[in-house]
């Protein structure tokens, strides 16, 4: 059964997410003056029913019993039109979500799962709901099917499969599904009701039911129908002592779907990058050919253009294959937000939109932890306790909204809350108290730059250590994680009104836009998304201030650092200064002086390894057209 677990984790979480969406609709209906949202109730029933069938494939008896109780309560609400207990059902779905996490982490439910299930079963409708049937009695229909089989002595399992009447419209083939049943011994195709008149028959409607027997176990037979658990009945039958069984039928993948190991895709990315480098290597050859034979040079240019187009198309194709939905990454955030709020005695309404946006798998894989930290931080430090919100004239439940959208080739993630906001003065005091910045330096910061101090390593305003804060690992870790994904993060906050955190990330993570610069006669690469401005000015415009240097840009004084000196190389010289303007560790602007600017390239940046692994301020390497390995700098780390 282990090979089914990855599929269950994906499908189970999708069903949990659907249940959460349906519960949100059921909860919102009374507030709008409406009755029970019947479509949401029906959708929730189907999600719970299907989820119950899925957990039955694994050692998750408490989950099956709990979902059976929830299904019974929902069925009652569907029949008598009563409003279900949304809070109790939400607790049920959240508990199942935790158990799915436990199955992924440990392969089994926690020891207290049975007690948790019984507690929630009792909470449903205020009384213990009937758990899943535990009777060992063999259904009569299963006995009939066994006796009907010509090889009755080998029968271990009987099944009845009733395909959905509209299955053909979804591209399903019931007969092909039955064909995957391992150890199939006998199969009958029967009708549930009399055939309609020929004139009334819908040719694309399924009117039949499949009944059969198998020499395989009940779990193996049920696994063949794992995508339609609500359409199958399976009964285990006592078989011969030696457990004779037919060989299993090999599993086949869904039509049109091919699962590819991410490592192989990464290999394709590297090969496509090598192709781009090889194409750029033709530039000097074309130049040499032009001096000898212009016609040959023109032919080489045409060939090079064709290679460049093919390389670009290949990279675009690979990038599209690597795109995945953010939905699986984000589906646990609403439940975790509720858990955090409950632990702090706060009420929070969490809204999520745009979660179906697609992004490179590398970005999606690294996004959950920083987003979870941002959500918990907003609940812990932003959303006020209910009594404080009432005193401020706000609703008792704080609003936390996570919105996701695309802007060209960038993904924008915005987390807003209507909490207390950030107090710039308190942030300055906390940074000075922790000796992260000098008192005079802190006083000179404007409000925006003061709020940026929260990104300093070790910064915290928490007075006590809790499960969520106070350990000195905070927004700096979030910023580091976002920058590792080639993204940026910014905060906008208003005291008493709330906070907005904006994150910009690349949709595709294959090629990185780089600028080649020269510092101390060394060619280096800098990521253009870490550079806000490129400036050329007279060297006389750089003036000494205290122990350093600065210049005036856009009516603001900006400190100037020499990139060569920063790296232990020769300092920049000349009458004209070339500056890269970027953000410093405290959120202010910093200008880096370099000797010269080179070409702009789209390069595949390989992570640093080996001897470079311990080298600070270097994010990786790429290869230039002449074969030189280019070190790519990490400017935020360099300025930290």
N, C-alpha and C positions, 0 to 999 in steps of 0.2 A: 504493500500500500504506500510505501514511501515515495514512489514515483508520482503518485497522485497529489501529494501534499503541496508542491508548488502551484498546481492548478487550483487547488482548494483555497490557498492563501489569496490568490488574485480574485477568484470568483466570490469568496466569502466576504472580502472587504468591499467589493462592488455592491453586494447585497446589503451590507451594513450601511454603506453610503446611501443607497436607495431608501432604506428604512428611515434614516435620519431625515432625508428630504421629505418623505411622506409625513413623518411626525411633525416637522416644522409647518407643513401645510395644515395639518389637523389642529395644531396649536393656534395658528393664526386665524382660522375660520371664525371662532366665537368673537374675537376682538373686532372683526369686520361686520358683526351683526348677522353672520351666516350660521346655518346649522352645521351638521356634520358634513365634512367634505367627502362625499361618497367615493369619487375616483381615487382620492388619496388613501381612503380606508381600504379599498380593494387592492390598490398597489402595495400597500403595507402588508396586507394579508398574504399576497403572492410572494413578496420578498421573504417574509418569515417562514412561509411554508417551504419555499425552495431552500432556504438556509437550513431548515430542519433536516431536509433530505440530504444536504451536503455533509453536515456534521455526523450523520449516521454512518458515513463511510470510515470514520476514525474512532479512536477510543475517547469519545467525547460525550459519554452518556449524560452527565449533568447538563450539558448544553442542549442535547436533544430533548431532555425532559423539560427544561425551561422554555425552549422554543415551542414545544407542544402545548404548554400551558398558555403561552402568549397567543398561539394560533387559536386555541379554544376560546379565549377571551375575545379575540378579534372576530371570530366567526359568529359569536353571540351578538356582537355589536352590528355586524352586517345583517343579521336576521331580524333583530328587534329595533334597529335604528338608534340605539343608545350611543352616547359619546364614550369612547374608551378612555381609560386613565392614561393620558399622554405621558405624565411624569413617570409612572410605573413602567410603561413600555419603553420609554427612553432609557431607564435604568437597565432594563433587560438587554436592549440593543448594545448599550455601552459595555455591559458585562461580557456579552458574546464577543465584542470587539477586542476586549482584553484577553479573552481566551484564545482568540486567533493569534494575537501577538505571542502568547505563551506557547502555542503549537509551533510557531516559527522559531522561537528561541530555544525551547526545550524538547519539542516533540511530544509534549504531554501537558495535560491540564494541571494547575496547582493542586496541592493536597486538600485545600479548603473549597474546592470547586463545588462539591456536593452540598456543603452547608450554604454557600452563596446562592446556589440554585434554589434550594428549598426556601431561603429567606425571600427571594424575589418572587417565587411562585406564590408564597403566602401574601405578598404585597399586591399581586394582581387581583383586583376586585375585592380585596380585603379578606380573601379566604384561600385556602390551599386549592389550587387548580389541579385537575387530574394530570398526573405525569404520563409519560409515554407508556403505552401498554407493555407490560413485562411478562405477559403470559407466554408459556412455552407451547401452547396448543397449536397444532398444525391446522391452518385454514382448510375448509372442506374442498375449496376449488383446487388447492395444491395437491391434495390426495387424489382427486379425480384426474388431474393432469399426469401424475406419476403412474397411475394404473393404466392410463391410456397409452403410455409410452411402450414401445416394443422392447426397450432395454431398461425396464423399470428397476432392475437390480443395481444399475449404475447411477440412477438419479440421485443427486444430492440437493438440487435446488429447482424450484418451480417459479415461474415468473409470469406476470400479466402486464403487457405494455400497451397502453391506450394512447396513441399519438394525438397531439392536439389537432383539432379539425383543420386548423389553418396552417399546418406545418409546411405544406408544399410552398406556400407563399414566402416562407422564410428560407427556402432553399434546403430544407431538411429532407432526407430520404429514410423513412422508417424502416424499409426492408434492409437497407445498407447498415443501419444501426443494429438491427437484430443480427445481422451477419457478423458483427464483432463480438457476440456473446461467446465466451470461451467454453469449449466442451459441449456444444449444442447437440442434444440428442433427439429432440422432437419439437416440431413447431406446427401450430395451427393458426389459421387466419380466420377470424370470426367477425360477425357484425354485431354491434351493440343494439341495433334496432333494425326493423325491416328496411330493405332497400327502397329508396324513393322511386317514384315513377320516372321513366327515362327522360321525359320532358322536363322534369323538375330537378334532375340530378346535376349537381355542380361538379364538373370534371376535375377541378382543382381542390376538391374538399376530401379529406380523409374520413372514410366511414367505417374503418375496420379496427379490430383489436388483435394483438398478437399474444398467443399463449404458448408457452413452451417449457421444456425441461432441459437441465444441463447437468453434466458430471462435475462442474466446477463448484466452488463454494459460493455461498450467498453474497459475500463481500465482492468476490471477483465478478459475479454476474451484475451486481449493482453498479460496479465501476464502469461497465459498458454503457450504462445509461446515466452517467454522472452529469451530463449536460441537460437532462430532462428528468430530475429526481421526482417531480410531482406527477409524472406520467407512468410510473412504474411501481408494481407491487412485487415483492420478492419474499419467498418463504423457504427456509432451510428445512430439508427433509433428512431423516436418519438414513445414512447410507451404509454400505458394507464396511466392515471393520478395517479393511486394508486401505480404505479411502481411495479406491480406483477413480481415476479422472482422466479426461482427455487432455491432450496438450493444449496450452493456451494459444489463442490466435494472436499473432503479433499486432501491437498497437500501430495505428496509422495516424498521421497528422491530419489536421483539418485541411480540406482542399484549398489551395491557394495560399497557404500559410507555411512559412519556413522559419523555424527558430534558429538563430545564428548566435554563436558565442560572441560576447562583446569583445573578447580579446582578438578574434579574427577581424572584426570591424576596425579595431584600432590598428591592426596590421595593414589593412587597406588604406587607412588614413596616412600612415607613414609612407607607403608606396606612392600614393598620390602626391604627397609632399616632395618625394624624391623626383617624381616626374616634373614637377614645377621647377625644381632646382636645375634639373638637366636642361629644361627649356631655356632658362635664363642664361645658362652656360654657353648658349649659342651666340649671345650678343657679341662677345669679342671676336668670335670666328667670322661673323657677318662683317664686322668692321675690317678685319684683315682681308677678307675676300673682296670687299669693295675696292681696295687699293690695287688688287691684281686683276679682277674680272668683274666689272659692275653687273653683268648679266647673271653671273653665278651668285653674286651677293643678293640680287633681287629674288632669285629662285630660292635661296636659303631663307630669306625673310618670309616668303610665302609658306615654306615648309614649317618654319618656326611658329608662324601665326596659327597654322593648323594644329600643331602640337599644343600650343597654349590654350586654344579653344577646347581641345579634347581633355586637357588636364583640368580646365575650369569646369567642364561638364561633369567629369568624373568626381571632382570634389563636391559639386552640388548634389550629385546623385547619392554619394555616400552620406552627405550631411542630411539629406531627406530621410535616408534609412535610419539614421541615428536619432531622429526626432521621436520623442515619446511624450505622452500626455502627462501633465502635472497632477492629474486626478489621483493616481495611486499614492503619490508623495504627500498630498494634502489631506486625504480623506480622514486621517486620524486627528488632525488639528482641532476640529470642533469638540470632540470628546475630551482631548487633553486640556483644552481651555476650560471646559466645565469642571474637570477634576481639579485644576489649579484654583479656580474661583471658589469651589466648595471648600478646599483646604484652607483658604484664607478668609472664609466667611463672607464672601462677596457674591453678588449676583451679576452675571455677565450674559449679554445676548451676543452671540458670535455670528457674523454674516460673512459668507464666502461667495465670491463671484469670479468667473473667468478661469475656474480650475481646470477646464478642458484645454487650455492653451498648451501648445506643443513646444518643446525646447530640447536641446541636445541632451542625450542621456547622461553625459558627464555632469552637466549643470543640474539636471533633475536629481541625480544621486547625492549631490553635495548640498542640496538646498534645504532639506528637512530640518537639520539641527539648528542652523541660524534662524530659520523662521520660527521654530518652536521656542527658541530663546527670546526672540522679539515678542512673541505672544505672551509668554510667561512674564516677561519684564513689564509689558503694558498692564497686565492684570495686577502684578505685585506693586509697581510703583505709580502706575497711571490711574487706574480705576479706583475711586474712593470707596470706603465702606458704605453700606446703605444709609446709615444715619447721617454721615457727612454729605452724601448726595442729596438727601432730603433737605438738609439745612441750606444747601446751595441752590435749592429749587430745581434739582435735576430728578429724573426718574430713578427709582431705586436700582434698577438693573442698568449697568453700564453697557455701552455699545462699543463693540470691537469689530471693525470691518476690514477684511482682507480682500483687496481687489487686484486682479491680475489682467494685464492686457499687453498687446504688442504694439510697438512703435517702430515700423520699418524692420530692421534686423535686430532690434533690441526688445527685451522683455522688461516691462515695468511692473513692479510689485509694490503696492501701497498698503500699508497697515495704519489705520487711523483709529483713535479712541477719543471718547468724549470725557476723559478723566481730568485730573488736576493740572496736567501739563507739566513742563519742566521749569524750575526756578533757577534762572541763570546765576543769581547771587549765591544760592545754596550750592550749586555745582562748583563755583569758584572756591567757596570755603572748603568744600570736601577735597578738592584737588590740592589746595594749599596744605590742609591738615594731613594729607597722606604724602606730602612732600613730592608731589608729582610735578609741581610748577611753583615758581617763586611768587610771593605775594604781590610784588610790583608788576610782574609780568601778567598775573591773573587780572589785576585791576585794569590793565591797559586793553584787555580784550573786549570787543563789542559783544552784544548778546548772542549773535549767531556763533561767533568763535568760542564763547564761553560754553554754550551747549555742546560744541564739538569736543570739549574736554572729556566727555563721557567715553570717548573712544581710546583714551589713554590706558595702557596696561595697568591693572591693579586698581582702577578707579571704581568706587562704590559709594553710594550714599546710605546704604543699609546700616541701621544701628545695631542689628543683631543678625546672627546667622540663622537662616531658615532653609527649608528644602529648595527654595527658589532663588535666594539671593544672599548677599553678604559674605561670599567666599573670595571676592576679588577677581573672579573670572566672569567678565561681563561683556560689555559692548565691544571691547577690543577683540575678543574672540569672534564675535559676529562679523566685525569688519574684516578680520583676517580671512575668515571663511568665504566671505563675499568676494574679496579681492583675489583669492585663490581661484575663483571661478571667473576671473576677469570682469568683475562687476564693481559697481560703486554704490555707496549708501549715504543718504543725507537725512537730516532730522529738521523738522520745522515744528515748533511748539509754541503755544500761547498759554500763559499761566491762567488756570481756571477754566480753560476752554478745551484743552486736549492736545494731542500730539499726532503728527503724521510722519511716518518713516517711509522713505522712498528708496527702493532698490532698483538699479538698472543692471541687467545682465544680457550677455549676447545670446541670441537664439541658437546660433550655430557656434560650435567650439573647435572647429577643425583648424581654420587659418586665423592667425592673429595679425592685425595691422601693426607693423613695426616701422620705426624711424631709426635709420642708422646714423649714429653720431660719432664724433671723434673727440677723445679726451686723452691727453698725454700720449699722442701718437698711437692710441689703441682704438680700434673700431669696436663699438658697442651697440647693442640694440635696446631701444626703450619702447614700451607699449604706448601707442598713441591714445588709448583710452585712459591712460594715467597722466596725460599731458593736457592741460586746459588751454594753453596758449604757447606759441613759438614767437619769440621776439628778437629782432636785431636792433641794436642801438649803439651809440657812441660809447666807448669805454669810459669817457669822462663823466657820463651820466651815472656811473656807479660810484657812490660816495662812501667813505668809511664812517661807520656809526658804532661807537663803543669799541668792542673787540672784533666786530664783523663789518660787513658791507651791506649796502641796500641801494635800491633805486625806486623811483616813483613810476608806477604803472596804473593807468586808469584812475589817477588822483588818489592812489593808495600807496603807502610805503611798503615795499616788499623786500624781505631779506634776500641777499644773493649769496649762494654757496658755490664753490668751484668743484665741479664734478671730478676733475682729475685729482685735486687734493683730497677730496672725500674718499677716493679709492686708493690713495697712496701713490698717485702718478704725478707727472709734472703738471703745474697749473697752466690755465689757459693764458695766452698772451695775444697782443695785437691791438690795433686802434678801434676795432669794432668788436662788440660783445655779442655773442649768440646765446640766448637764454631759453631754457625750457621751464615754463611755469607750471607748477603742480601744487597739490595740497600737502601741507605738512602734517605732522602727527597730531597737532592740536586743532586741526581744521583750517588754519590760516594758510595763505598762499606763500609759496617759496619758489625762488628762481634759481635754477641750476645753470651755471655757465659752462659752456663746452667750447672746444676749438672749432668745430665745424659740423654742418649738417650734411648727411649723405642721402641715399635713395630711400624711398618708402617702399616696403615690400609686404606681401601677404605671406607670412612664414608659418610653418608648423613648428611650434615651440615644444621641444622635448623636455620633460621634467629632468632636473639635474640629478645625477647619480654618480656613484664612484667617488673620485677625488673631489668632485664639485659639490657633493651632497652636503658638506659642512660649510660651504662657502656662503657667507651672509650676503643679502641684498642681490642675489642672483636667482631668478625664477626658473631659468632653463637655458637651452641652447637651440640655435637653428643653423642652417647651412646656407651660405651665400653662393651666388652663381659661379664664383671662382673656386669653390670648394672649401673656403675658409669657414671654420666654426665660429659663430658669433655668439658671445655671451649676451643674454637678455636680462637687463637689470629689473629689479623690483623696486621702483622708486619709493613707495610708502615705507618699505622696510629700510631702505637706505637712509631715509630722513627720520626714522623713529628714534 
